[in-house]
Amino acid sequence: MTEKSMTERKTWKEFRESGLLWFINTTLHMFGWAMVIDVDEDGNTTEGYPARCKFRGFDEKSTSKGYEKVTKYLQENISDLVKDLGK
């Protein structure tokens, strides 16, 4: 009997495009922190790291775009999220 893997590696690009990087940073900004993802001119991730920051949130346009991305991610993945609960 094999144990089901509890993790599945994903790319930084997928994480950014899902809106989850923005979502996590909305919380981290409260504490003066951020997750920073550096990308090259082709959109490839070159580095990712935590950083202290002076940001305390995002502008209205970024916030609206972030919520749209996270909502789309949830819409496209809700079945898998429910399955992960084993119910």
Biopython code that builds the backbone (N, CA, C, O; Angstrom):
import numpy as np
from Bio.PDB.StructureBuilder import StructureBuilder

atoms = [
    (1, "MET", "N", (0.841, -1.174, 0.000)),
    (1, "MET", "CA", (0.000, 0.000, 0.000)),
    (1, "MET", "C", (0.892, 1.246, 0.000)),
    (1, "MET", "O", (1.812, 1.346, 0.812)),
    (2, "THR", "N", (0.626, 2.196, -0.906)),
    (2, "THR", "CA", (1.432, 3.406, -0.977)),
    (2, "THR", "C", (0.685, 4.552, -0.312)),
    (2, "THR", "O", (-0.539, 4.654, -0.386)),
    (3, "GLU", "N", (1.457, 5.404, 0.336)),
    (3, "GLU", "CA", (0.875, 6.572, 0.991)),
    (3, "GLU", "C", (0.728, 7.690, -0.026)),
    (3, "GLU", "O", (1.657, 7.974, -0.783)),
    (4, "LYS", "N", (-0.439, 8.326, -0.044)),
    (4, "LYS", "CA", (-0.681, 9.442, -0.952)),
    (4, "LYS", "C", (0.221, 10.616, -0.572)),
    (4, "LYS", "O", (0.316, 10.979, 0.600)),
    (5, "SER", "N", (0.871, 11.197, -1.558)),
    (5, "SER", "CA", (1.734, 12.347, -1.309)),
    (5, "SER", "C", (0.894, 13.512, -0.791)),
    (5, "SER", "O", (-0.192, 13.791, -1.300)),
    (6, "MET", "N", (1.412, 14.175, 0.218)),
    (6, "MET", "CA", (0.709, 15.297, 0.824)),
    (6, "MET", "C", (1.068, 16.631, 0.164)),
    (6, "MET", "O", (0.473, 17.660, 0.484)),
    (7, "THR", "N", (2.029, 16.617, -0.745)),
    (7, "THR", "CA", (2.405, 17.853, -1.433)),
    (7, "THR", "C", (2.581, 17.599, -2.923)),
    (7, "THR", "O", (2.859, 16.478, -3.351)),
    (8, "GLU", "N", (2.418, 18.638, -3.686)),
    (8, "GLU", "CA", (2.656, 18.603, -5.134)),
    (8, "GLU", "C", (3.376, 19.891, -5.502)),
    (8, "GLU", "O", (2.840, 20.986, -5.331)),
    (9, "ARG", "N", (4.575, 19.752, -6.000)),
    (9, "ARG", "CA", (5.379, 20.928, -6.342)),
    (9, "ARG", "C", (4.704, 21.721, -7.453)),
    (9, "ARG", "O", (4.223, 21.154, -8.434)),
    (10, "LYS", "N", (4.674, 23.025, -7.288)),
    (10, "LYS", "CA", (4.116, 23.938, -8.281)),
    (10, "LYS", "C", (5.162, 24.998, -8.604)),
    (10, "LYS", "O", (6.176, 25.099, -7.914)),
    (11, "THR", "N", (4.927, 25.781, -9.638)),
    (11, "THR", "CA", (5.874, 26.818, -10.037)),
    (11, "THR", "C", (5.507, 28.157, -9.387)),
    (11, "THR", "O", (4.360, 28.403, -9.013)),
    (12, "TRP", "N", (6.520, 29.001, -9.272)),
    (12, "TRP", "CA", (6.260, 30.355, -8.786)),
    (12, "TRP", "C", (5.319, 31.083, -9.736)),
    (12, "TRP", "O", (4.502, 31.893, -9.300)),
    (13, "LYS", "N", (5.428, 30.799, -11.034)),
    (13, "LYS", "CA", (4.560, 31.443, -12.018)),
    (13, "LYS", "C", (3.098, 31.100, -11.742)),
    (13, "LYS", "O", (2.241, 31.984, -11.749)),
    (14, "GLU", "N", (2.811, 29.825, -11.499)),
    (14, "GLU", "CA", (1.444, 29.421, -11.208)),
    (14, "GLU", "C", (0.947, 30.081, -9.919)),
    (14, "GLU", "O", (-0.202, 30.517, -9.847)),
    (15, "PHE", "N", (1.805, 30.153, -8.914)),
    (15, "PHE", "CA", (1.446, 30.783, -7.651)),
    (15, "PHE", "C", (1.113, 32.260, -7.855)),
    (15, "PHE", "O", (0.123, 32.754, -7.316)),
    (16, "ARG", "N", (1.943, 32.968, -8.638)),
    (16, "ARG", "CA", (1.685, 34.379, -8.924)),
    (16, "ARG", "C", (0.390, 34.552, -9.703)),
    (16, "ARG", "O", (-0.434, 35.402, -9.365)),
    (17, "GLU", "N", (0.210, 33.747, -10.746)),
    (17, "GLU", "CA", (-0.958, 33.895, -11.616)),
    (17, "GLU", "C", (-2.270, 33.551, -10.913)),
    (17, "GLU", "O", (-3.331, 34.034, -11.308)),
    (18, "SER", "N", (-2.202, 32.719, -9.876)),
    (18, "SER", "CA", (-3.417, 32.356, -9.141)),
    (18, "SER", "C", (-3.912, 33.500, -8.261)),
    (18, "SER", "O", (-5.055, 33.482, -7.804)),
    (19, "GLY", "N", (-3.071, 34.480, -8.023)),
    (19, "GLY", "CA", (-3.418, 35.571, -7.116)),
    (19, "GLY", "C", (-3.024, 35.280, -5.678)),
    (19, "GLY", "O", (-3.201, 36.125, -4.801)),
    (20, "LEU", "N", (-2.492, 34.092, -5.430)),
    (20, "LEU", "CA", (-2.168, 33.711, -4.054)),
    (20, "LEU", "C", (-0.956, 34.458, -3.502)),
    (20, "LEU", "O", (-0.889, 34.690, -2.294)),
    (21, "LEU", "N", (-0.002, 34.840, -4.341)),
    (21, "LEU", "CA", (1.119, 35.648, -3.866)),
    (21, "LEU", "C", (0.588, 36.994, -3.372)),
    (21, "LEU", "O", (0.966, 37.457, -2.295)),
    (22, "TRP", "N", (-0.288, 37.620, -4.159)),
    (22, "TRP", "CA", (-0.906, 38.881, -3.746)),
    (22, "TRP", "C", (-1.668, 38.687, -2.432)),
    (22, "TRP", "O", (-1.547, 39.500, -1.516)),
    (23, "PHE", "N", (-2.446, 37.617, -2.346)),
    (23, "PHE", "CA", (-3.257, 37.358, -1.159)),
    (23, "PHE", "C", (-2.378, 37.215, 0.089)),
    (23, "PHE", "O", (-2.669, 37.812, 1.126)),
    (24, "ILE", "N", (-1.322, 36.438, -0.011)),
    (24, "ILE", "CA", (-0.409, 36.254, 1.121)),
    (24, "ILE", "C", (0.258, 37.582, 1.489)),
    (24, "ILE", "O", (0.415, 37.895, 2.669)),
    (25, "ASN", "N", (0.643, 38.349, 0.491)),
    (25, "ASN", "CA", (1.293, 39.628, 0.776)),
    (25, "ASN", "C", (0.348, 40.640, 1.407)),
    (25, "ASN", "O", (0.802, 41.526, 2.131)),
    (26, "THR", "N", (-0.952, 40.536, 1.156)),
    (26, "THR", "CA", (-1.881, 41.452, 1.832)),
    (26, "THR", "C", (-1.817, 41.261, 3.341)),
    (26, "THR", "O", (-1.966, 42.222, 4.095)),
    (27, "THR", "N", (-1.600, 40.040, 3.782)),
    (27, "THR", "CA", (-1.466, 39.766, 5.215)),
    (27, "THR", "C", (-0.067, 40.119, 5.705)),
    (27, "THR", "O", (0.081, 40.740, 6.758)),
    (28, "LEU", "N", (0.955, 39.731, 4.957)),
    (28, "LEU", "CA", (2.332, 40.006, 5.380)),
    (28, "LEU", "C", (2.616, 41.503, 5.494)),
    (28, "LEU", "O", (3.399, 41.918, 6.349)),
    (29, "HIS", "N", (1.991, 42.316, 4.646)),
    (29, "HIS", "CA", (2.221, 43.760, 4.691)),
    (29, "HIS", "C", (1.850, 44.346, 6.052)),
    (29, "HIS", "O", (2.460, 45.316, 6.501)),
    (30, "MET", "N", (0.863, 43.764, 6.698)),
    (30, "MET", "CA", (0.443, 44.232, 8.010)),
    (30, "MET", "C", (1.612, 44.202, 9.003)),
    (30, "MET", "O", (1.673, 45.016, 9.925)),
    (31, "PHE", "N", (2.524, 43.268, 8.808)),
    (31, "PHE", "CA", (3.660, 43.081, 9.704)),
    (31, "PHE", "C", (4.955, 43.665, 9.137)),
    (31, "PHE", "O", (6.025, 43.498, 9.722)),
    (32, "GLY", "N", (4.851, 44.348, 7.999)),
    (32, "GLY", "CA", (6.044, 44.925, 7.383)),
    (32, "GLY", "C", (6.896, 43.911, 6.645)),
    (32, "GLY", "O", (8.108, 44.083, 6.514)),
    (33, "TRP", "N", (6.253, 42.847, 6.160)),
    (33, "TRP", "CA", (6.947, 41.802, 5.406)),
    (33, "TRP", "C", (6.280, 41.594, 4.059)),
    (33, "TRP", "O", (5.135, 41.995, 3.852)),
    (34, "ALA", "N", (7.005, 40.963, 3.144)),
    (34, "ALA", "CA", (6.470, 40.583, 1.836)),
    (34, "ALA", "C", (7.250, 39.403, 1.290)),
    (34, "ALA", "O", (8.430, 39.232, 1.595)),
    (35, "MET", "N", (6.591, 38.600, 0.491)),
    (35, "MET", "CA", (7.262, 37.581, -0.306)),
    (35, "MET", "C", (7.573, 38.248, -1.638)),
    (35, "MET", "O", (6.671, 38.757, -2.303)),
    (36, "VAL", "N", (8.824, 38.249, -2.026)),
    (36, "VAL", "CA", (9.258, 38.893, -3.264)),
    (36, "VAL", "C", (9.637, 37.813, -4.269)),
    (36, "VAL", "O", (10.387, 36.889, -3.953)),
    (37, "ILE", "N", (9.116, 37.940, -5.466)),
    (37, "ILE", "CA", (9.456, 37.030, -6.556)),
    (37, "ILE", "C", (10.061, 37.879, -7.671)),
    (37, "ILE", "O", (9.374, 38.707, -8.269)),
    (38, "ASP", "N", (11.329, 37.673, -7.943)),
    (38, "ASP", "CA", (11.998, 38.379, -9.039)),
    (38, "ASP", "C", (11.800, 37.591, -10.323)),
    (38, "ASP", "O", (11.957, 36.370, -10.343)),
    (39, "VAL", "N", (11.457, 38.295, -11.393)),
    (39, "VAL", "CA", (11.281, 37.655, -12.696)),
    (39, "VAL", "C", (12.120, 38.384, -13.731)),
    (39, "VAL", "O", (12.345, 39.590, -13.630)),
    (40, "ASP", "N", (12.579, 37.637, -14.726)),
    (40, "ASP", "CA", (13.355, 38.253, -15.796)),
    (40, "ASP", "C", (12.421, 38.821, -16.865)),
    (40, "ASP", "O", (11.198, 38.772, -16.728)),
    (41, "GLU", "N", (13.010, 39.354, -17.917)),
    (41, "GLU", "CA", (12.211, 39.996, -18.969)),
    (41, "GLU", "C", (11.300, 39.022, -19.715)),
    (41, "GLU", "O", (10.362, 39.444, -20.391)),
    (42, "ASP", "N", (11.574, 37.712, -19.596)),
    (42, "ASP", "CA", (10.725, 36.696, -20.229)),
    (42, "ASP", "C", (9.653, 36.151, -19.285)),
    (42, "ASP", "O", (8.878, 35.270, -19.656)),
    (43, "GLY", "N", (9.617, 36.686, -18.061)),
    (43, "GLY", "CA", (8.625, 36.239, -17.097)),
    (43, "GLY", "C", (9.030, 35.025, -16.290)),
    (43, "GLY", "O", (8.213, 34.465, -15.558)),
    (44, "ASN", "N", (10.293, 34.607, -16.415)),
    (44, "ASN", "CA", (10.798, 33.454, -15.657)),
    (44, "ASN", "C", (11.255, 33.893, -14.271)),
    (44, "ASN", "O", (11.913, 34.924, -14.128)),
    (45, "THR", "N", (10.909, 33.118, -13.260)),
    (45, "THR", "CA", (11.322, 33.427, -11.899)),
    (45, "THR", "C", (12.825, 33.211, -11.760)),
    (45, "THR", "O", (13.351, 32.159, -12.126)),
    (46, "THR", "N", (13.500, 34.214, -11.232)),
    (46, "THR", "CA", (14.933, 34.111, -11.014)),
    (46, "THR", "C", (15.265, 33.932, -9.534)),
    (46, "THR", "O", (16.317, 33.395, -9.190)),
    (47, "GLU", "N", (14.365, 34.383, -8.662)),
    (47, "GLU", "CA", (14.601, 34.254, -7.229)),
    (47, "GLU", "C", (13.305, 34.545, -6.471)),
    (47, "GLU", "O", (12.456, 35.307, -6.934)),
    (48, "GLY", "N", (13.171, 33.932, -5.310)),
    (48, "GLY", "CA", (12.052, 34.211, -4.419)),
    (48, "GLY", "C", (12.574, 34.260, -2.998)),
    (48, "GLY", "O", (13.359, 33.409, -2.582)),
    (49, "TYR", "N", (12.126, 35.275, -2.251)),
    (49, "TYR", "CA", (12.638, 35.436, -0.891)),
    (49, "TYR", "C", (11.699, 36.307, -0.057)),
    (49, "TYR", "O", (10.948, 37.114, -0.604)),
    (50, "PRO", "N", (11.741, 36.145, 1.262)),
    (50, "PRO", "CA", (10.985, 37.051, 2.133)),
    (50, "PRO", "C", (11.775, 38.344, 2.313)),
    (50, "PRO", "O", (13.005, 38.333, 2.289)),
    (51, "ALA", "N", (11.064, 39.456, 2.494)),
    (51, "ALA", "CA", (11.732, 40.745, 2.674)),
    (51, "ALA", "C", (10.950, 41.621, 3.642)),
    (51, "ALA", "O", (9.725, 41.531, 3.729)),
    (52, "ARG", "N", (11.667, 42.463, 4.361)),
    (52, "ARG", "CA", (11.015, 43.507, 5.132)),
    (52, "ARG", "C", (10.598, 44.570, 4.136)),
    (52, "ARG", "O", (11.302, 44.827, 3.160)),
    (53, "CYS", "N", (9.442, 45.196, 4.385)),
    (53, "CYS", "CA", (8.960, 46.210, 3.451)),
    (53, "CYS", "C", (8.256, 47.338, 4.195)),
    (53, "CYS", "O", (7.915, 47.211, 5.371)),
    (54, "LYS", "N", (8.048, 48.432, 3.493)),
    (54, "LYS", "CA", (7.307, 49.569, 4.031)),
    (54, "LYS", "C", (5.891, 49.606, 3.482)),
    (54, "LYS", "O", (5.116, 50.500, 3.823)),
    (55, "PHE", "N", (5.543, 48.638, 2.629)),
    (55, "PHE", "CA", (4.194, 48.572, 2.070)),
    (55, "PHE", "C", (3.200, 48.214, 3.156)),
    (55, "PHE", "O", (3.508, 47.437, 4.059)),
    (56, "ARG", "N", (2.018, 48.776, 3.068)),
    (56, "ARG", "CA", (0.928, 48.411, 3.972)),
    (56, "ARG", "C", (-0.348, 48.247, 3.150)),
    (56, "ARG", "O", (-1.374, 48.871, 3.421)),
    (57, "GLY", "N", (-0.249, 47.388, 2.140)),
    (57, "GLY", "CA", (-1.414, 47.122, 1.307)),
    (57, "GLY", "C", (-1.151, 47.462, -0.143)),
    (57, "GLY", "O", (-0.042, 47.827, -0.532)),
    (58, "PHE", "N", (-2.211, 47.331, -0.936)),
    (58, "PHE", "CA", (-2.133, 47.548, -2.377)),
    (58, "PHE", "C", (-3.159, 48.593, -2.805)),
    (58, "PHE", "O", (-4.143, 48.837, -2.107)),
    (59, "ASP", "N", (-2.917, 49.200, -3.952)),
    (59, "ASP", "CA", (-3.875, 50.170, -4.473)),
    (59, "ASP", "C", (-5.158, 49.467, -4.914)),
    (59, "ASP", "O", (-5.200, 48.241, -5.010)),
    (60, "GLU", "N", (-6.189, 50.241, -5.176)),
    (60, "GLU", "CA", (-7.508, 49.689, -5.491)),
    (60, "GLU", "C", (-7.490, 48.808, -6.748)),
    (60, "GLU", "O", (-8.129, 47.756, -6.771)),
    (61, "LYS", "N", (-6.773, 49.223, -7.775)),
    (61, "LYS", "CA", (-6.706, 48.439, -9.016)),
    (61, "LYS", "C", (-6.056, 47.076, -8.764)),
    (61, "LYS", "O", (-6.569, 46.054, -9.218)),
    (62, "SER", "N", (-4.931, 47.054, -8.043)),
    (62, "SER", "CA", (-4.251, 45.796, -7.733)),
    (62, "SER", "C", (-5.113, 44.897, -6.856)),
    (62, "SER", "O", (-5.133, 43.678, -7.029)),
    (63, "THR", "N", (-5.824, 45.508, -5.915)),
    (63, "THR", "CA", (-6.685, 44.739, -5.021)),
    (63, "THR", "C", (-7.827, 44.088, -5.792)),
    (63, "THR", "O", (-8.129, 42.913, -5.584)),
    (64, "SER", "N", (-8.458, 44.842, -6.673)),
    (64, "SER", "CA", (-9.543, 44.277, -7.485)),
    (64, "SER", "C", (-9.035, 43.138, -8.363)),
    (64, "SER", "O", (-9.675, 42.090, -8.463)),
    (65, "LYS", "N", (-7.889, 43.345, -8.997)),
    (65, "LYS", "CA", (-7.298, 42.312, -9.849)),
    (65, "LYS", "C", (-6.943, 41.079, -9.024)),
    (65, "LYS", "O", (-7.168, 39.952, -9.466)),
    (66, "GLY", "N", (-6.391, 41.282, -7.831)),
    (66, "GLY", "CA", (-6.039, 40.175, -6.952)),
    (66, "GLY", "C", (-7.252, 39.352, -6.558)),
    (66, "GLY", "O", (-7.219, 38.123, -6.618)),
    (67, "TYR", "N", (-8.329, 40.026, -6.154)),
    (67, "TYR", "CA", (-9.537, 39.290, -5.785)),
    (67, "TYR", "C", (-10.125, 38.533, -6.982)),
    (67, "TYR", "O", (-10.636, 37.424, -6.821)),
    (68, "GLU", "N", (-10.055, 39.115, -8.158)),
    (68, "GLU", "CA", (-10.539, 38.418, -9.358)),
    (68, "GLU", "C", (-9.732, 37.146, -9.604)),
    (68, "GLU", "O", (-10.304, 36.101, -9.911)),
    (69, "LYS", "N", (-8.403, 37.227, -9.472)),
    (69, "LYS", "CA", (-7.551, 36.058, -9.699)),
    (69, "LYS", "C", (-7.815, 34.961, -8.666)),
    (69, "LYS", "O", (-7.912, 33.785, -9.015)),
    (70, "VAL", "N", (-7.930, 35.350, -7.394)),
    (70, "VAL", "CA", (-8.166, 34.364, -6.346)),
    (70, "VAL", "C", (-9.544, 33.719, -6.523)),
    (70, "VAL", "O", (-9.689, 32.512, -6.331)),
    (71, "THR", "N", (-10.543, 34.505, -6.882)),
    (71, "THR", "CA", (-11.885, 33.965, -7.117)),
    (71, "THR", "C", (-11.877, 32.978, -8.279)),
    (71, "THR", "O", (-12.500, 31.919, -8.205)),
    (72, "LYS", "N", (-11.167, 33.330, -9.357)),
    (72, "LYS", "CA", (-11.065, 32.424, -10.507)),
    (72, "LYS", "C", (-10.356, 31.135, -10.098)),
    (72, "LYS", "O", (-10.772, 30.044, -10.488)),
    (73, "TYR", "N", (-9.278, 31.262, -9.307)),
    (73, "TYR", "CA", (-8.560, 30.079, -8.836)),
    (73, "TYR", "C", (-9.500, 29.171, -8.041)),
    (73, "TYR", "O", (-9.534, 27.961, -8.264)),
    (74, "LEU", "N", (-10.256, 29.755, -7.121)),
    (74, "LEU", "CA", (-11.194, 28.957, -6.321)),
    (74, "LEU", "C", (-12.243, 28.290, -7.205)),
    (74, "LEU", "O", (-12.560, 27.116, -7.017)),
    (75, "GLN", "N", (-12.779, 29.032, -8.161)),
    (75, "GLN", "CA", (-13.789, 28.478, -9.063)),
    (75, "GLN", "C", (-13.240, 27.273, -9.824)),
    (75, "GLN", "O", (-13.936, 26.270, -9.982)),
    (76, "GLU", "N", (-12.007, 27.367, -10.290)),
    (76, "GLU", "CA", (-11.416, 26.301, -11.098)),
    (76, "GLU", "C", (-10.898, 25.123, -10.262)),
    (76, "GLU", "O", (-10.663, 24.042, -10.803)),
    (77, "ASN", "N", (-10.722, 25.318, -8.967)),
    (77, "ASN", "CA", (-10.091, 24.283, -8.139)),
    (77, "ASN", "C", (-10.931, 23.790, -6.972)),
    (77, "ASN", "O", (-10.458, 22.969, -6.186)),
    (78, "ILE", "N", (-12.159, 24.265, -6.837)),
    (78, "ILE", "CA", (-12.951, 23.923, -5.669)),
    (78, "ILE", "C", (-13.184, 22.419, -5.539)),
    (78, "ILE", "O", (-13.168, 21.890, -4.427)),
    (79, "SER", "N", (-13.397, 21.731, -6.641)),
    (79, "SER", "CA", (-13.624, 20.281, -6.574)),
    (79, "SER", "C", (-12.418, 19.553, -5.962)),
    (79, "SER", "O", (-12.575, 18.676, -5.112)),
    (80, "ASP", "N", (-11.226, 19.929, -6.404)),
    (80, "ASP", "CA", (-10.011, 19.311, -5.857)),
    (80, "ASP", "C", (-9.811, 19.683, -4.395)),
    (80, "ASP", "O", (-9.369, 18.851, -3.603)),
    (81, "LEU", "N", (-10.128, 20.920, -4.025)),
    (81, "LEU", "CA", (-9.976, 21.338, -2.627)),
    (81, "LEU", "C", (-10.909, 20.530, -1.724)),
    (81, "LEU", "O", (-10.524, 20.138, -0.623)),
    (82, "VAL", "N", (-12.125, 20.285, -2.187)),
    (82, "VAL", "CA", (-13.077, 19.493, -1.409)),
    (82, "VAL", "C", (-12.595, 18.045, -1.325)),
    (82, "VAL", "O", (-12.682, 17.428, -0.264)),
    (83, "LYS", "N", (-12.087, 17.495, -2.436)),
    (83, "LYS", "CA", (-11.563, 16.115, -2.433)),
    (83, "LYS", "C", (-10.403, 15.967, -1.452)),
    (83, "LYS", "O", (-10.265, 14.938, -0.791)),
    (84, "ASP", "N", (-9.574, 16.999, -1.365)),
    (84, "ASP", "CA", (-8.431, 16.971, -0.440)),
    (84, "ASP", "C", (-8.883, 16.802, 1.013)),
    (84, "ASP", "O", (-8.140, 16.283, 1.846)),
    (85, "LEU", "N", (-10.091, 17.239, 1.301)),
    (85, "LEU", "CA", (-10.631, 17.098, 2.653)),
    (85, "LEU", "C", (-11.054, 15.679, 2.947)),
    (85, "LEU", "O", (-11.304, 15.321, 4.098)),
    (86, "GLY", "N", (-11.137, 14.858, 1.893)),
    (86, "GLY", "CA", (-11.531, 13.469, 2.064)),
    (86, "GLY", "C", (-13.019, 13.303, 2.297)),
    (86, "GLY", "O", (-13.446, 12.324, 2.908)),
    (87, "LYS", "N", (-13.796, 14.226, 1.828)),
    (87, "LYS", "CA", (-15.253, 14.160, 2.034)),
    (87, "LYS", "C", (-15.986, 14.060, 0.725)),
    (87, "LYS", "O", (-17.215, 13.996, 0.709)),
]
sb = StructureBuilder()
sb.init_structure("model")
sb.init_model(0)
sb.init_chain("A")
sb.init_seg("    ")
for serial, (resi, resn, name, xyz) in enumerate(atoms, 1):
    if name == "N":
        sb.init_residue(resn, " ", resi, " ")
    sb.init_atom(name, np.array(xyz, "f"), 0.0, 1.0, " ", f" {name:<3s}", serial, name[0])
structure = sb.get_structure()
